[in-house]
Amino acid sequence: MKRLKLLSWKHVVALLVSLALATGLIAGVLIHLETSESVGAARAQSLDAASGFASAAEEYFGTQAAEGVIRVSARQSFDRIVEGILLGTARYVQVVLGDAVIVDAIDREWQSAIPLLVTGQLTASDSTDIHALEGQLLVDVVVPIGTPHPEAPEGTSSYARVGYEVPGLASHLRSIRLAGGGIALASFIVACFVLIASLCWLDYQRILITPFHGIVGSLASMAPNGPLVLDEHAKQITLHGQAVYMPPKPFQLLALLIREDGRVLQESEIVSTLWPTADLADSRDVRQCVYLLRKRLDAAVDGAGACVANVKGFGYRFDCTCLDELPRERELVAAEIGAETRG
């Protein structure tokens, strides 16, 4: 199959950046949903409790406030209710009827942290706000009491206001963010691994030419193959320490054979790699390239061209074992010449 050069370093970097953005976006959405659910549950729970308190306040003071007189017994009884609320998770309680502040109580431990509550016209609908105080989160709940004030048609001046501390909510939200960030990072690492593995597999299957092929190829080509060393970056070949000049196509063929580490390459594979855009290239060009490669190697060291082995009916492969025997032959010849000289 003809290899398609579809990827470069820029493409790979763009894929990784897109992967990081997609992972971050998904993690952000999940963190937002989980945070919203936790905060929503705290708001709903606090609103239910404040609504019950507002109903009790209206029951105690509604009729009396309309008459302009609040009985002492009712006030004392309600104060005990407020004290009980402050012993729980409530940190401040306020009841306003008309322009009169009936109850304005704050937990002593929180008195310096909670600002003075603002009285006056509020919205007619229920409202909840969340404030961060003393490292904790407070849910501020306002529940209207009775009907809107006639002089304030857009709101009501009678309401119950309670601030509830939500134990553990702040730490829970931090845990959600940390867990979401950790999951996002782990997902990104796994996705990168899958992406790189997929690209390497496609390259191995001769479908793509990726940057990873160049990395693996360079490492393989620079490794010594007996007395032969090929450096793709420097475009140099040394055989027994002697530099060998090689034209571009034979050089690429030798680098390809070395990268494949002894695997037999068909002529069609060599054509698609060495001449990816030349539609007229065929097996004759491969044979001519092999001839030139062997000729150059033999010119450097006699018999070195045999390392480009022809597997009849299949293709060509690199055989480094034949190069290992060449130094021994040269040493034997040198020894014989030396012996003749001494004789």
C-alpha distance (Angstrom), angle and dihedral (degrees) to the residues before:
residue distance angle dihedral
M1 . . .
K2 3.76 . .
R3 3.78 112.3 .
L4 3.78 117.5 -124.4
K5 3.79 118.6 -144.8
L6 3.79 97.8 -141.4
L7 3.78 103.6 140.9
S8 3.78 136.0 60.6
W9 3.80 133.1 169.1
K10 3.81 89.5 -88.1
H11 3.78 91.0 55.3
V12 3.80 92.8 49.0
V13 3.81 92.2 48.3
A14 3.81 90.0 48.3
L15 3.82 90.0 51.0
L16 3.81 91.9 50.0
V17 3.83 92.5 47.4
S18 3.80 90.8 48.2
L19 3.79 89.1 48.6
A20 3.81 91.1 51.1
L21 3.82 92.2 48.7
A22 3.80 92.4 47.5
T23 3.81 91.9 48.0
G24 3.81 91.7 47.4
L25 3.80 91.9 47.6
I26 3.80 93.4 50.3
A27 3.82 91.2 45.8
G28 3.81 90.5 48.7
V29 3.80 91.8 51.4
L30 3.81 92.3 48.2
I31 3.82 92.1 47.3
H32 3.81 90.1 48.6
L33 3.81 92.2 50.0
E34 3.80 93.5 47.4
T35 3.81 92.0 45.4
S36 3.80 91.9 47.7
E37 3.79 90.7 50.5
S38 3.82 92.9 51.0
V39 3.82 93.7 44.9
G40 3.81 91.0 44.4
A41 3.80 91.1 53.3
A42 3.81 90.5 50.4
R43 3.81 91.1 48.4
A44 3.80 92.9 48.9
Q45 3.80 93.2 47.8
S46 3.80 92.3 48.1
L47 3.81 92.3 46.2
D48 3.80 91.8 52.4
A49 3.80 91.4 50.7
A50 3.83 92.4 46.2
S51 3.81 91.4 48.0
G52 3.78 90.1 55.1
F53 3.79 90.0 49.2
A54 3.82 91.2 48.4
S55 3.80 90.2 51.5
A56 3.80 89.9 51.9
A57 3.82 90.8 48.4
E58 3.79 91.5 50.1
E59 3.79 90.4 48.2
Y60 3.81 92.1 50.8
F61 3.79 100.6 40.9
G62 3.80 109.4 14.8
T63 3.81 99.3 90.6
Q64 3.80 94.2 34.1
A65 3.80 92.5 50.7
A66 3.77 89.9 52.0
E67 3.78 88.9 53.0
G68 3.82 90.6 46.9
V69 3.82 94.0 -121.5
I70 3.82 127.6 96.7
R71 3.75 114.5 -165.6
V72 3.80 118.0 -127.6
S73 3.81 92.8 -131.2
A74 3.79 91.9 55.1
R75 3.77 90.9 48.1
Q76 3.82 93.4 49.7
S77 3.78 91.6 47.1
F78 3.80 91.5 50.1
D79 3.81 91.6 47.2
R80 3.79 88.6 59.4
I81 3.81 88.7 53.3
V82 3.81 89.9 51.6
E83 3.81 91.5 49.7
G84 3.79 89.4 52.4
I85 3.80 91.1 50.2
L86 3.81 91.8 50.9
L87 3.81 89.6 53.2
G88 3.81 88.0 62.5
T89 3.78 126.8 50.1
A90 3.82 95.9 -54.8
R91 3.79 113.9 107.8
Y92 3.79 101.2 -178.7
V93 3.80 135.5 13.4
Q94 3.76 128.8 -165.1
V95 3.79 132.1 177.0
V96 3.80 120.3 -172.9
L97 3.81 122.6 -175.2
G98 3.76 113.1 -174.0
D99 3.78 105.6 -44.3
A100 3.81 93.8 -27.7
V101 3.81 122.4 99.9
I102 3.82 102.6 -142.8
V103 3.82 97.7 175.4
D104 3.79 128.7 18.6
A105 3.82 109.5 163.0
I106 3.82 128.8 158.1
D107 3.79 130.0 -173.7
R108 3.81 107.3 -104.8
E109 3.80 94.4 -132.1
W110 3.80 90.0 54.4
Q111 3.78 98.3 39.4
S112 3.82 94.4 101.6
A113 3.80 93.9 44.8
I114 3.81 99.7 47.0
P115 3.81 114.0 72.8
L116 3.78 120.9 -132.6
L117 3.78 110.6 -75.2
V118 3.77 114.4 -114.7
T119 3.78 116.3 -129.1
G120 3.75 126.0 -160.0
Q121 3.76 138.0 74.8
L122 3.81 116.4 -2.6
T123 3.77 133.0 178.3
A124 3.77 116.2 -78.8
S125 3.82 93.0 -127.3
D126 3.78 127.6 73.9
S127 3.80 114.2 -88.8
T128 3.80 135.9 -172.1
D129 3.78 128.6 -168.3
I130 3.78 129.5 -179.5
H131 3.81 121.3 -138.3
A132 3.80 129.0 -175.8
L133 3.82 111.5 -133.5
E134 3.80 130.4 161.7
G135 3.79 91.2 -6.8
Q136 3.80 91.2 -57.0
L137 3.77 134.3 96.5
L138 3.80 121.1 -115.6
V139 3.79 122.0 -161.0
D140 3.81 108.5 -146.9
V141 3.82 108.9 -155.1
V142 3.81 125.7 -170.7
V143 3.82 118.9 -170.1
P144 3.84 120.2 -177.8
I145 3.79 117.9 -126.5
G146 3.78 119.7 -145.7
T147 3.81 124.9 -25.1
P148 3.82 124.0 -30.8
H149 3.76 116.8 -79.7
P150 3.85 110.4 -97.1
E151 3.80 91.4 -129.5
A152 3.79 91.6 51.4
P153 3.81 106.0 49.0
E154 3.83 92.4 169.5
G155 3.78 94.6 53.7
T156 3.76 148.0 4.5
S157 3.80 130.8 -104.6
S158 3.82 93.2 -159.0
Y159 3.77 115.8 79.3
A160 3.77 147.1 131.5
R161 3.77 117.8 -125.2
V162 3.82 124.3 -167.4
G163 3.80 131.3 174.7
Y164 3.79 113.3 -150.9
E165 3.77 123.8 -165.5
V166 3.81 111.5 -140.4
P167 3.82 105.5 -149.9
G168 3.75 113.1 -140.3
L169 3.80 96.0 3.9
A170 3.81 94.4 113.7
S171 3.82 92.8 48.7
H172 3.80 89.9 44.1
L173 3.81 91.3 54.3
R174 3.81 90.2 48.3
S175 3.80 89.7 50.8
I176 3.80 90.0 51.5
R177 3.81 91.4 52.8
L178 3.81 93.3 46.0
A179 3.80 92.4 46.5
G180 3.80 91.1 46.6
G181 3.80 91.5 49.8
G182 3.80 92.0 47.8
I183 3.79 92.7 48.5
A184 3.81 90.5 47.2
L185 3.82 91.5 51.0
A186 3.80 92.9 46.8
S187 3.81 90.9 47.0
F188 3.81 90.7 49.9
I189 3.81 92.1 50.7
V190 3.81 92.0 48.4
A191 3.80 91.4 46.2
C192 3.82 90.8 50.1
F193 3.78 90.4 50.3
V194 3.82 91.4 49.4
L195 3.82 91.0 47.0
I196 3.80 94.0 49.7
A197 3.80 92.1 43.9
S198 3.80 90.3 50.2
L199 3.80 92.3 50.1
C200 3.80 91.4 48.5
W201 3.81 90.5 48.6
L202 3.81 91.7 49.7
D203 3.78 89.0 49.0
Y204 3.79 91.7 48.6
Q205 3.80 89.9 50.4
R206 3.80 88.3 55.5
I207 3.81 92.1 -116.2
L208 3.80 99.5 113.9
I209 3.76 137.8 23.2
T210 3.79 102.6 -139.3
P211 3.80 132.4 176.5
F212 3.80 88.6 -106.8
H213 3.77 90.3 65.2
G214 3.79 89.2 59.7
I215 3.81 92.0 50.1
V216 3.78 95.1 48.4
G217 3.77 91.0 41.4
S218 3.78 93.8 51.4
L219 3.78 92.9 49.2
A220 3.77 91.0 48.7
S221 3.78 94.9 44.7
M222 3.79 94.1 50.4
A223 3.79 91.4 52.8
P224 3.82 112.4 100.0
N225 3.80 114.2 -104.6
G226 3.76 97.1 -161.6
P227 3.81 107.9 -70.2
L228 3.84 91.2 -13.7
V229 3.83 119.8 90.2
L230 3.81 121.8 179.7
D231 3.80 121.6 -169.7
E232 3.80 111.3 -167.3
H233 3.81 94.2 -172.2
A234 3.80 94.6 53.0
K235 3.84 92.0 33.4
Q236 3.79 90.2 -131.8
I237 3.80 134.3 138.0
T238 3.78 124.4 -165.1
L239 3.79 124.6 -171.9
H240 3.81 117.3 -171.1
G241 3.80 86.1 -13.7
Q242 3.80 91.4 -56.2
A243 3.80 119.1 120.7
V244 3.80 114.4 -119.5
Y245 3.79 119.8 -157.0
M246 3.79 111.5 -139.4
P247 3.83 129.5 -179.3
P248 3.85 116.1 -122.4
K249 3.82 100.4 -99.6
P250 3.81 97.0 45.5
F251 3.82 88.1 45.0
Q252 3.83 90.4 53.2
L253 3.81 90.7 47.0
L254 3.81 92.6 52.0
A255 3.83 90.8 46.8
L256 3.81 90.1 50.0
L257 3.81 93.2 50.1
I258 3.81 91.7 47.8
R259 3.81 91.8 48.8
E260 3.78 91.1 53.8
D261 3.82 88.8 56.2
G262 3.78 99.8 -139.7
R263 3.81 97.7 -33.0
V264 3.80 114.3 141.4
L265 3.80 110.5 -113.3
Q266 3.77 119.9 -154.8
E267 3.77 118.4 -133.1
S268 3.81 90.3 -113.9
E269 3.81 90.2 57.1
I270 3.78 91.7 50.6
V271 3.80 91.2 48.8
S272 3.82 93.1 50.9
T273 3.82 90.9 49.7
L274 3.79 101.9 41.3
W275 3.81 96.6 35.5
P276 3.85 104.6 27.1
T277 3.81 94.6 157.7
A278 3.80 100.8 32.0
D279 3.79 108.0 98.0
L280 3.82 93.0 -175.2
A281 3.83 95.9 56.0
D282 3.80 114.2 111.3
S283 3.82 143.5 158.0
R284 3.82 91.7 -64.8
D285 3.79 89.5 65.1
V286 3.80 89.4 50.4
R287 3.81 92.7 51.8
Q288 3.80 91.2 47.6
C289 3.82 90.1 50.1
V290 3.82 91.1 49.4
Y291 3.82 90.1 50.1
L292 3.81 92.4 52.8
L293 3.81 91.8 45.8
R294 3.80 93.4 52.0
K295 3.80 91.5 44.4
R296 3.80 92.6 54.5
L297 3.81 93.0 47.2
D298 3.81 92.6 47.2
A299 3.79 89.9 49.6
A300 3.80 89.5 57.5
V301 3.81 97.0 42.3
D302 3.76 122.3 3.5
G303 3.80 110.5 -112.4
A304 3.82 95.9 14.2
G305 3.81 91.4 114.9
A306 3.80 88.6 72.0
C307 3.82 88.5 77.8
V308 3.82 86.2 79.7
A309 3.78 94.9 73.0
N310 3.79 123.4 -164.4
V311 3.80 114.0 -142.0
K312 3.79 100.5 -161.2
G313 3.75 114.7 -125.1
F314 3.82 92.8 10.2
G315 3.79 113.6 53.4
Y316 3.80 140.7 -107.8
R317 3.78 136.3 -40.4
F318 3.80 138.0 177.8
D319 3.82 114.5 -105.5
C320 3.79 112.2 -170.2
T321 3.83 94.3 175.4
C322 3.79 92.2 79.8
L323 3.81 89.4 57.7
D324 3.79 91.8 56.3
E325 3.79 90.4 63.1
L326 3.81 95.3 51.8
P327 3.84 97.4 76.0
R328 3.80 90.6 52.1
E329 3.81 90.9 53.3
R330 3.79 91.1 49.7
E331 3.81 90.7 48.2
L332 3.82 90.7 50.6
V333 3.80 91.2 50.7
A334 3.79 90.8 48.3
A335 3.81 90.5 48.8
E336 3.83 92.0 50.6
I337 3.81 91.5 49.0
G338 3.79 89.9 48.9
A339 3.80 91.9 49.8
E340 3.81 91.7 50.2
T341 3.79 90.5 49.7
R342 3.78 92.9 51.8
G343 3.80 90.9 46.6
